[in-house]
Amino acid sequence: MFKITKDGATLAMTEAPNYIKQAGNGCFVLCPEAEATGIAHNGTVYHLLGRPGMEGAEITVMLEETDAGAEIQSASESATENAKLSGQLSAAARMYVQAATDVPDKTALEMPDLFKPWAEVLAAGQTVPQNTIINDSGTLYRVVAAGGVLPQEHQPPHGEGMLAVYRPIDATHAGTLEDPIPWVYGMDCTSGLYYSHDTVVYLCKADMKPCVWAPGTAGVWQWEEVA
């Protein structure tokens, strides 16, 4: 087994190097190792360090014979260590965001799977601090109750009457006619922004924080259907 290296970094490995030299007409041709000025690998021509120059070969490399078993073992160990580190970093990130109370809405929506699901929060049986974020069946809710809340099975974040405790998060849409915000029960709706509900787009005519009237509800002037 041979390693093709440049400045100490391994570019590739090969069982049998294709030694080449430059013929009189400028073409590269195969040749014995003693006559070679370079090698060809996967369609790329490399100049061998210490050999006469080769026109058209922009990369100069070294060819090192190595033990294939040792290289495979080293690569396997490196991959294992990287996987462990990746797992540790993931666990650390999860622990941080689950305990944090200062994660912006936009940031939270970029990593929803890191937040504790409702079932896990409920099972813990502990008071959840204000501004903590919970994942309830794929929708993120922020605890808005002053002093936090002790989760109760019959009072999930999406439940009716819980808007003073949990508030759904949505910051992934611009709220324009071209990019309306999908309406979720209990969300904060802002005058002048557009929202979508049941495939219809509505203009919000007044602040509703929280909003408990679905767009299109009869008699609710705060919603204006957009043709």
C-alpha positions as CSV (number, residue, x, y, z in Angstrom):
1,M,0.0,0.0,0.0
2,F,1.3,3.5,-0.9
3,K,0.2,6.9,0.4
4,I,0.2,9.9,-1.8
5,T,1.1,12.8,0.5
6,K,1.6,16.6,0.2
7,D,3.1,18.6,3.1
8,G,2.4,15.7,5.4
9,A,-1.3,15.4,4.5
10,T,-2.5,12.2,2.8
11,L,-4.2,13.0,-0.5
12,A,-4.9,9.4,-1.5
13,M,-3.9,5.8,-1.1
14,T,-3.2,3.2,-3.8
15,E,-2.2,-0.5,-4.0
16,A,-0.2,-0.1,-7.2
17,P,1.1,3.4,-8.3
18,N,0.8,4.3,-12.0
19,Y,4.3,5.7,-12.7
20,I,4.4,8.1,-15.6
21,K,6.8,10.3,-17.5
22,Q,6.4,12.9,-20.2
23,A,7.1,11.8,-23.8
24,G,8.7,13.9,-26.4
25,N,5.3,15.0,-27.8
26,G,4.2,16.2,-24.3
27,C,1.9,13.3,-23.5
28,F,2.2,11.4,-20.3
29,V,3.0,7.7,-20.7
30,L,3.4,4.8,-18.3
31,C,6.9,3.8,-17.4
32,P,9.0,1.9,-14.8
33,E,9.4,3.5,-11.4
34,A,13.1,4.3,-12.1
35,E,12.2,6.4,-15.1
36,A,9.2,8.1,-13.6
37,T,8.9,11.8,-12.9
38,G,5.3,11.5,-11.6
39,I,2.3,9.3,-11.0
40,A,-1.3,9.3,-12.2
41,H,-4.1,8.6,-9.8
42,N,-7.9,8.8,-10.4
43,G,-7.3,10.9,-13.5
44,T,-5.0,13.4,-11.8
45,V,-1.3,13.8,-12.7
46,Y,1.1,14.4,-9.8
47,H,4.8,15.4,-9.9
48,L,7.0,13.3,-7.7
49,L,9.1,15.3,-5.3
50,G,12.8,15.2,-6.2
51,R,12.2,14.1,-9.8
52,P,12.6,16.3,-12.9
53,G,9.8,18.8,-13.5
54,M,6.7,17.9,-15.5
55,E,4.8,20.4,-17.5
56,G,1.1,20.3,-16.7
57,A,1.5,18.6,-13.3
58,E,0.7,21.4,-10.8
59,I,0.9,19.3,-7.6
60,T,4.1,17.9,-6.2
61,V,3.7,14.9,-3.9
62,M,5.6,12.2,-2.1
63,L,4.9,8.5,-2.5
64,E,5.3,6.6,0.8
65,E,5.0,2.9,1.2
66,T,2.9,2.0,4.3
67,D,1.3,-0.9,6.1
68,A,-2.3,-1.2,4.9
69,G,-3.5,-2.8,8.1
70,A,-2.0,0.0,10.3
71,E,-3.6,2.6,8.1
72,I,-7.0,1.0,8.3
73,Q,-6.7,0.6,12.0
74,S,-5.7,4.2,12.4
75,A,-8.6,5.4,10.3
76,S,-11.0,3.3,12.2
77,E,-9.7,4.6,15.6
78,S,-9.9,8.2,14.3
79,A,-13.5,7.7,13.1
80,T,-14.4,6.2,16.5
81,E,-12.9,9.1,18.4
82,N,-14.7,11.6,16.1
83,A,-18.0,9.8,16.6
84,K,-17.5,9.9,20.4
85,L,-16.7,13.6,20.3
86,S,-19.6,14.3,18.1
87,G,-21.9,12.5,20.4
88,Q,-20.5,14.4,23.4
89,L,-20.9,17.7,21.7
90,S,-24.5,16.8,20.8
91,A,-25.3,15.8,24.3
92,A,-23.7,19.0,25.7
93,A,-25.7,21.2,23.2
94,R,-28.9,19.4,24.2
95,M,-28.3,19.9,27.9
96,Y,-27.6,23.6,27.4
97,V,-30.6,24.5,25.3
98,Q,-33.0,22.4,27.5
99,A,-31.9,24.4,30.5
100,A,-31.5,27.8,28.8
101,T,-34.1,30.5,29.1
102,D,-32.4,33.0,26.7
103,V,-32.6,31.1,23.4
104,P,-34.1,33.4,20.7
105,D,-37.2,32.2,18.8
106,K,-35.4,32.1,15.5
107,T,-32.5,30.1,16.9
108,A,-34.9,27.6,18.6
109,L,-36.8,27.0,15.4
110,E,-33.5,26.0,13.7
111,M,-32.9,23.1,16.2
112,P,-36.4,22.0,17.5
113,D,-35.3,18.4,18.1
114,L,-32.9,19.6,20.9
115,F,-35.7,20.7,23.2
116,K,-37.4,18.3,25.6
117,P,-40.6,16.8,24.4
118,W,-43.7,17.4,26.4
119,A,-43.8,13.7,27.6
120,E,-40.3,14.0,29.0
121,V,-41.0,17.3,30.7
122,L,-44.2,15.8,32.3
123,A,-42.4,12.7,33.5
124,A,-39.7,14.8,35.2
125,G,-42.3,16.3,37.5
126,Q,-40.3,19.5,38.1
127,T,-41.2,23.1,37.8
128,V,-40.1,24.5,34.4
129,P,-38.7,28.0,34.6
130,Q,-40.1,30.9,32.7
131,N,-38.9,31.3,29.1
132,T,-37.9,27.6,28.9
133,I,-38.9,26.1,25.5
134,I,-40.8,22.8,25.2
135,N,-41.4,20.6,22.1
136,D,-45.1,19.6,22.0
137,S,-45.7,17.2,19.1
138,G,-43.4,19.2,16.8
139,T,-44.5,22.7,17.8
140,L,-42.3,24.7,20.1
141,Y,-43.9,26.5,23.1
142,R,-42.2,29.0,25.4
143,V,-43.2,29.1,29.1
144,V,-44.5,32.6,29.7
145,A,-45.9,32.2,33.1
146,A,-44.1,34.3,35.7
147,G,-42.3,32.0,38.1
148,G,-42.5,29.1,35.6
149,V,-45.0,26.2,35.7
150,L,-45.3,22.7,37.2
151,P,-46.5,20.6,34.2
152,Q,-49.8,18.8,34.5
153,E,-50.9,16.0,32.3
154,H,-54.4,17.5,31.7
155,Q,-52.8,20.9,30.8
156,P,-50.5,20.4,27.8
157,P,-49.0,23.5,26.0
158,H,-51.5,23.1,23.2
159,G,-54.5,22.8,25.5
160,E,-57.3,25.4,25.7
161,G,-56.9,28.0,28.5
162,M,-53.1,27.6,28.7
163,L,-52.1,30.8,26.8
164,A,-51.1,32.5,30.0
165,V,-48.6,29.6,30.6
166,Y,-47.4,28.5,27.2
167,R,-47.1,30.5,24.0
168,P,-46.4,28.8,20.6
169,I,-43.3,30.0,18.7
170,D,-43.2,30.9,15.0
171,A,-40.6,33.0,13.5
172,T,-39.8,31.1,10.3
173,H,-42.1,33.1,8.0
174,A,-41.9,36.8,7.0
175,G,-45.6,37.5,7.5
176,T,-45.9,38.9,4.0
177,L,-48.5,38.1,1.4
178,E,-45.9,35.9,-0.4
179,D,-44.7,34.2,2.9
180,P,-47.7,34.2,5.3
181,I,-47.3,32.8,8.9
182,P,-49.2,29.5,9.5
183,W,-51.7,30.3,12.2
184,V,-51.5,28.3,15.4
185,Y,-54.1,28.6,18.2
186,G,-52.8,30.9,20.9
187,M,-50.0,32.5,18.9
188,D,-49.3,36.3,19.0
189,C,-50.7,37.9,15.9
190,T,-49.5,41.3,14.8
191,S,-51.5,43.9,12.9
192,G,-50.3,44.3,9.3
193,L,-48.9,40.8,9.0
194,Y,-50.4,38.0,6.8
195,Y,-51.3,34.6,8.2
196,S,-52.5,31.4,6.5
197,H,-55.2,29.0,7.8
198,D,-56.9,26.2,5.9
199,T,-55.1,27.2,2.7
200,V,-56.5,30.7,2.8
201,V,-54.4,33.9,3.5
202,Y,-55.6,36.6,5.9
203,L,-54.4,40.0,6.8
204,C,-54.3,40.7,10.5
205,K,-56.1,44.1,11.1
206,A,-55.3,44.4,14.9
207,D,-52.9,43.0,17.4
208,M,-54.2,39.8,19.1
209,K,-51.7,38.6,21.7
210,P,-52.6,35.9,22.2
211,C,-55.0,35.1,19.4
212,V,-57.8,32.6,20.1
213,W,-60.0,33.4,17.1
214,A,-59.0,31.4,14.0
215,P,-58.8,33.4,10.8
216,G,-62.1,33.2,9.0
217,T,-64.2,33.1,12.2
218,A,-67.5,34.7,11.6
219,G,-67.9,38.2,13.1
220,V,-64.2,38.6,13.8
221,W,-63.3,41.9,12.0
222,Q,-59.6,41.6,13.0
223,W,-59.1,39.1,10.1
224,E,-59.5,40.1,6.5
225,E,-59.4,37.4,3.9
226,V,-57.1,38.1,1.0
227,A,-58.3,37.2,-2.4
